[in-house]
């Protein structure tokens, strides 16, 4: 990768009218950033830490998605549902989408970006017992394209990945289910795409979470946090089978990042980062290392951007979160 020393200008995003999902309100994408939050990268390298803007009452973060073409990354806030945006070259970030009810969004979890720069947001428990949306799709300029309810009960949409077909696949942490979101002839829609009830045993707490596409692009590999199991979901047959991990301890598996034939597993409250080899078809994984992460942080999800991996410091271990709020590139304990 060529070393980048010049700052790129972030596009200014203005509030735009609602294009879809008539039951929601208009988006209010960007707050004004101070000079401090727009500091450029230091000469000789990219920032190792990115500062997130939190709320006065405390903020907790979870999901992250990155767009390698633009250098932009997006981070979700569970406390309010705000979406923050940053750039690989800058230490600071901006609040890109407001929360606290904007577009029916009061909390947010997983985030990803597709090849067209569209941003997909998983709502966690946002729709449980409320009738609110379970997920959202936004254009690169912050226009709301869709706010959708998943066709099932007890839906906690946790993480999301773009498949080889261009559709977005969302995991349900409350049931062994994967939902598929795509734009068809009649607009944006969501379907219950794979239901592994009877195959994946449901455990108390968080179940299906982080997911990646396999190297051969024929399956998804999904983490089950409370058991530490990995599951393979065939993209053609939708069959769900266990990944042979050789007994690796992956309890608290949260975010997954695949880099070629290697799989990074962020183990949030276990405060560990597991690295495994992953076969191209996703049927077999073998542990290479377990590294203790910074004991002062609970890292959740991660995303690759320009040759590095960005990890979200959630603040989930704090009853009332306090700044600094950060995304880090050096996760291991020192």
C-alpha positions as CSV (number, residue, x, y, z in Angstrom):
1,X,0.0,0.0,0.0
2,X,1.3,3.4,-0.9
3,X,1.8,5.8,2.0
4,X,-0.8,8.5,2.1
5,X,0.2,11.8,3.6
6,X,-2.3,14.2,2.2
7,X,-5.7,14.7,3.8
8,X,-8.8,14.0,1.6
9,X,-11.8,16.3,1.9
10,X,-14.8,14.6,3.2
11,X,-18.0,15.4,1.3
12,X,-20.4,17.6,3.2
13,X,-23.7,15.8,3.7
14,X,-26.8,17.9,3.9
15,X,-30.2,16.8,5.3
16,X,-32.2,15.2,2.5
17,X,-35.9,14.2,2.1
18,X,-37.1,10.6,2.8
19,X,-37.2,8.4,-0.3
20,X,-38.6,5.2,1.2
21,X,-40.2,3.7,4.3
22,X,-43.0,6.2,4.7
23,X,-43.5,5.3,8.4
24,X,-40.2,6.9,9.4
25,X,-39.0,10.5,9.7
26,X,-36.5,12.3,7.6
27,X,-32.8,11.7,8.1
28,X,-30.6,14.4,9.7
29,X,-27.2,13.1,8.7
30,X,-24.4,15.3,9.8
31,X,-23.5,17.5,12.8
32,X,-20.9,20.2,12.4
33,X,-17.4,19.0,13.3
34,X,-14.9,21.1,15.3
35,X,-11.4,21.8,14.0
36,X,-10.1,19.3,16.6
37,X,-12.2,16.4,15.2
38,X,-10.9,17.0,11.7
39,X,-7.2,16.8,12.5
40,X,-5.3,15.2,9.6
41,X,-3.0,12.2,9.8
42,X,0.5,12.9,11.0
43,X,3.3,12.9,8.4
44,X,4.7,9.4,8.0
45,X,1.6,7.3,8.8
46,X,-2.1,6.9,9.4
47,X,-3.6,7.5,12.8
48,X,-3.6,4.5,15.2
49,X,-6.6,5.7,17.1
50,X,-9.8,7.5,15.9
51,X,-11.8,9.6,18.3
52,X,-15.6,9.2,18.3
53,X,-18.0,11.9,19.4
54,X,-20.2,10.8,22.3
55,X,-23.2,12.1,24.1
56,X,-23.0,14.1,27.4
57,X,-24.8,11.3,29.2
58,X,-22.4,8.6,28.0
59,X,-22.2,6.6,24.7
60,X,-21.6,3.0,23.9
61,X,-20.6,1.8,20.4
62,X,-20.6,-1.6,18.6
63,X,-20.6,-1.9,14.8
64,X,-18.2,-0.8,12.2
65,X,-18.2,-0.9,8.4
66,X,-15.6,0.4,6.0
67,X,-15.5,1.5,2.3
68,X,-12.0,0.9,1.0
69,X,-12.6,3.0,-2.2
70,X,-13.4,6.2,-0.3
71,X,-11.5,5.5,2.9
72,X,-14.6,6.2,4.9
73,X,-15.7,4.1,7.9
74,X,-19.0,4.1,9.8
75,X,-19.6,3.3,13.5
76,X,-22.9,2.6,15.3
77,X,-23.9,3.9,18.7
78,X,-26.1,1.5,20.7
79,X,-27.2,4.3,23.1
80,X,-29.5,6.3,20.8
81,X,-28.7,4.7,17.4
82,X,-26.5,7.5,16.0
83,X,-24.1,6.6,13.1
84,X,-20.7,8.2,13.2
85,X,-18.4,8.6,10.1
86,X,-14.7,8.9,9.9
87,X,-11.9,8.7,7.3
88,X,-8.7,6.7,7.4
89,X,-6.6,9.8,7.2
90,X,-8.2,11.7,10.1
91,X,-8.1,11.1,13.8
92,X,-11.6,12.6,14.4
93,X,-15.0,11.6,13.3
94,X,-18.4,13.2,12.7
95,X,-21.9,12.2,13.7
96,X,-23.2,11.3,10.3
97,X,-26.8,10.3,11.2
98,X,-28.7,11.4,14.3
99,X,-30.5,8.9,16.5
100,X,-33.1,9.1,19.2
101,X,-35.9,8.3,16.9
102,X,-34.5,9.5,13.5
103,X,-36.1,7.1,10.9
104,X,-37.4,5.1,13.8
105,X,-33.9,4.3,15.0
106,X,-33.3,4.3,18.8
107,X,-30.3,1.9,18.8
108,X,-28.0,0.4,16.2
109,X,-25.6,-2.5,16.0
110,X,-23.8,-4.0,12.9
111,X,-22.9,-1.8,9.9
112,X,-21.5,-2.6,6.5
113,X,-21.0,-0.8,3.1
114,X,-21.8,-2.3,-0.3
115,X,-20.0,-1.8,-3.6
116,X,-22.1,1.3,-4.4
117,X,-21.3,2.9,-1.1
118,X,-24.7,2.3,0.4
119,X,-24.6,1.8,4.2
120,X,-26.6,-1.0,5.9
121,X,-27.4,-0.7,9.6
122,X,-28.7,-3.5,11.9
123,X,-31.0,-2.4,14.6
124,X,-30.4,-4.9,17.4
125,X,-33.6,-5.0,19.5
126,X,-34.9,-1.8,18.0
127,X,-38.1,-3.4,16.7
128,X,-38.9,-5.8,19.5
129,X,-42.3,-5.0,21.0
130,X,-42.2,-1.5,19.4
131,X,-43.2,-1.9,15.7
132,X,-40.1,0.1,14.8
133,X,-37.8,-0.9,11.9
134,X,-35.2,-3.7,12.4
135,X,-32.8,-2.4,9.8
136,X,-32.0,0.6,7.5
137,X,-30.3,1.2,4.2
138,X,-28.8,4.6,3.4
139,X,-27.2,6.1,0.3
140,X,-23.7,7.5,0.5
141,X,-25.0,11.0,1.0
142,X,-27.2,10.0,3.9
143,X,-30.5,9.6,2.1
144,X,-32.7,7.0,3.7
145,X,-33.4,4.3,1.1
146,X,-35.3,1.8,3.3
147,X,-36.4,1.2,6.8
148,X,-37.6,-2.4,7.1
149,X,-39.2,-4.8,9.6
150,X,-37.9,-8.4,9.5
151,X,-40.6,-11.0,8.8
152,X,-40.2,-12.8,12.2
153,X,-40.8,-12.4,15.9
154,X,-38.1,-11.8,18.5
155,X,-35.6,-10.3,16.1
156,X,-32.3,-8.9,17.3
157,X,-30.4,-8.0,14.2
158,X,-26.7,-8.1,15.2
159,X,-24.3,-8.0,12.3
160,X,-24.4,-7.7,8.5
161,X,-22.2,-8.6,5.5
162,X,-22.5,-8.1,1.7
163,X,-22.8,-11.4,-0.2
164,X,-21.4,-12.2,-3.6
165,X,-24.8,-11.5,-5.1
166,X,-24.7,-7.9,-3.8
167,X,-27.4,-8.6,-1.1
168,X,-26.9,-7.9,2.6
169,X,-27.2,-10.7,5.0
170,X,-28.1,-10.0,8.7
171,X,-27.8,-12.3,11.7
172,X,-30.4,-12.7,14.4
173,X,-28.9,-13.0,17.9
174,X,-32.2,-14.2,19.4
175,X,-32.8,-17.1,17.0
176,X,-30.6,-19.1,14.6
177,X,-31.7,-17.1,11.6
178,X,-30.2,-15.1,8.7
179,X,-32.1,-12.5,6.9
180,X,-31.4,-11.3,3.3
181,X,-32.0,-7.7,2.2
182,X,-31.9,-6.6,-1.5
183,X,-33.5,-4.2,-3.9
184,X,-35.9,-5.8,-6.3
185,X,-38.4,-4.7,-9.0
186,X,-40.8,-3.6,-6.2
187,X,-38.1,-1.8,-4.2
188,X,-36.2,-2.9,-1.1
189,X,-37.3,-6.0,0.7
190,X,-36.2,-8.4,3.5
191,X,-36.8,-12.1,3.7
192,X,-36.1,-14.8,6.3
193,X,-33.4,-16.4,4.1
194,X,-32.0,-19.2,6.4
195,X,-33.6,-20.7,9.5
196,X,-31.4,-23.2,11.4
197,X,-33.8,-24.0,14.2
198,X,-33.2,-27.6,15.2
199,X,-29.6,-27.4,13.9
200,X,-28.1,-24.5,15.8
201,X,-28.9,-24.9,19.5
202,X,-30.0,-21.7,21.0
203,X,-28.1,-20.7,24.2
204,X,-29.0,-18.1,26.7
205,X,-27.6,-14.7,25.8
206,X,-26.3,-13.6,22.4
207,X,-26.2,-16.3,19.7
208,X,-25.6,-15.6,16.0
209,X,-23.4,-12.5,15.5
210,X,-20.4,-11.7,13.3
211,X,-20.3,-13.1,9.8
212,X,-18.0,-13.2,6.8
213,X,-18.1,-14.5,3.3
214,X,-15.8,-17.5,2.6
215,X,-12.8,-17.2,0.2
216,X,-14.5,-19.3,-2.4
217,X,-17.6,-17.0,-2.1
218,X,-20.0,-19.9,-1.7
219,X,-20.9,-19.6,1.9
220,X,-21.1,-17.5,5.0
221,X,-19.2,-18.3,8.3
222,X,-21.2,-17.1,11.3
223,X,-20.1,-16.8,15.0
224,X,-22.3,-18.0,17.9
225,X,-21.1,-15.8,20.7
226,X,-22.2,-17.6,23.9
227,X,-21.1,-21.1,22.7
228,X,-18.0,-20.0,20.7
229,X,-19.1,-22.1,17.8
230,X,-18.7,-21.2,14.1
231,X,-21.4,-22.2,11.6
232,X,-21.2,-22.4,7.8
233,X,-24.2,-21.3,5.8
234,X,-24.2,-22.5,2.2
235,X,-25.2,-19.6,-0.1
236,X,-26.9,-21.9,-2.6
237,X,-28.6,-24.6,-0.5
238,X,-28.9,-22.5,2.7
239,X,-27.8,-25.5,4.6
240,X,-26.2,-24.8,8.0
241,X,-23.4,-27.0,9.2
242,X,-20.8,-26.6,12.0
243,X,-17.3,-25.4,11.1
244,X,-14.6,-27.8,12.4
245,X,-12.5,-25.5,14.6
246,X,-10.5,-28.2,16.3
247,X,-11.9,-27.3,19.7
248,X,-10.6,-23.7,19.7
249,X,-11.9,-21.6,22.5
250,X,-14.0,-18.9,20.8
251,X,-16.5,-18.1,23.5
252,X,-17.6,-14.4,23.3
253,X,-16.9,-14.4,19.6
254,X,-18.3,-11.1,18.3
255,X,-16.8,-9.4,15.2
256,X,-15.3,-11.5,12.4
257,X,-12.8,-10.3,9.8
258,X,-11.4,-12.6,7.0
259,X,-8.1,-11.7,5.5
260,X,-7.5,-14.2,2.7
261,X,-7.1,-17.6,4.4
262,X,-7.0,-16.1,7.9
263,X,-10.0,-15.4,10.2
264,X,-9.8,-12.8,13.1
265,X,-12.3,-13.4,15.9
266,X,-12.9,-10.5,18.3
267,X,-13.8,-12.1,21.7
268,X,-15.4,-9.1,23.4
269,X,-15.7,-9.8,27.2
270,X,-13.0,-12.5,27.0
271,X,-10.7,-9.7,26.0
272,X,-9.0,-11.8,23.4
273,X,-8.3,-11.8,19.7
274,X,-8.2,-15.2,18.1
275,X,-6.5,-15.8,14.7
276,X,-7.3,-18.9,12.8
277,X,-6.6,-20.3,9.4
278,X,-9.9,-20.8,7.5
279,X,-10.3,-23.2,4.6
280,X,-11.5,-21.6,1.3
281,X,-14.9,-23.4,1.6
282,X,-15.3,-22.4,5.3
283,X,-15.7,-26.0,6.5
284,X,-12.5,-26.1,8.6
285,X,-10.6,-23.6,10.8
286,X,-7.5,-24.1,12.9
287,X,-6.3,-21.8,15.7
288,X,-3.0,-20.0,15.1
289,X,-2.9,-17.7,18.2
290,X,-4.9,-16.2,21.0
291,X,-3.7,-12.7,22.0
292,X,-4.9,-10.8,25.1
293,X,-6.5,-7.5,24.1
294,X,-6.2,-4.2,26.0
295,X,-7.7,-5.0,29.4
296,X,-9.2,-1.5,29.7
297,X,-11.3,-2.0,26.6
298,X,-14.1,-4.3,25.5
299,X,-13.7,-4.6,21.7
300,X,-16.7,-5.7,19.7
301,X,-16.6,-5.6,15.9
302,X,-13.8,-4.8,13.4
303,X,-13.4,-4.0,9.8
304,X,-10.5,-4.0,7.3
305,X,-9.5,-0.6,5.8
306,X,-6.5,0.2,3.7
307,X,-4.4,-2.8,4.9
308,X,-5.3,-2.4,8.6
309,X,-8.0,-3.6,10.9
310,X,-10.1,-1.1,12.9
311,X,-11.6,-2.2,16.2
312,X,-14.5,-0.6,18.1
313,X,-14.0,0.1,21.8
314,X,-17.6,-0.4,23.0
315,X,-17.4,0.8,26.6
316,X,-19.8,-2.1,27.4
317,X,-17.9,-2.7,30.7
318,X,-18.9,0.8,32.0
319,X,-22.2,1.3,33.7
320,X,-22.1,4.9,32.5
321,X,-19.7,5.3,29.7
322,X,-17.1,8.1,29.8
323,X,-14.9,9.5,27.1
324,X,-12.6,9.0,25.3
325,X,-14.6,7.0,22.8
326,X,-12.3,5.4,20.3
327,X,-11.7,3.1,17.3
328,X,-8.3,1.5,17.6
329,X,-5.9,-0.2,15.3
330,X,-3.6,-1.7,18.0
331,X,-5.9,-3.9,20.0
332,X,-3.6,-6.2,21.9
333,X,-2.3,-5.8,25.4
334,X,1.1,-4.3,25.8
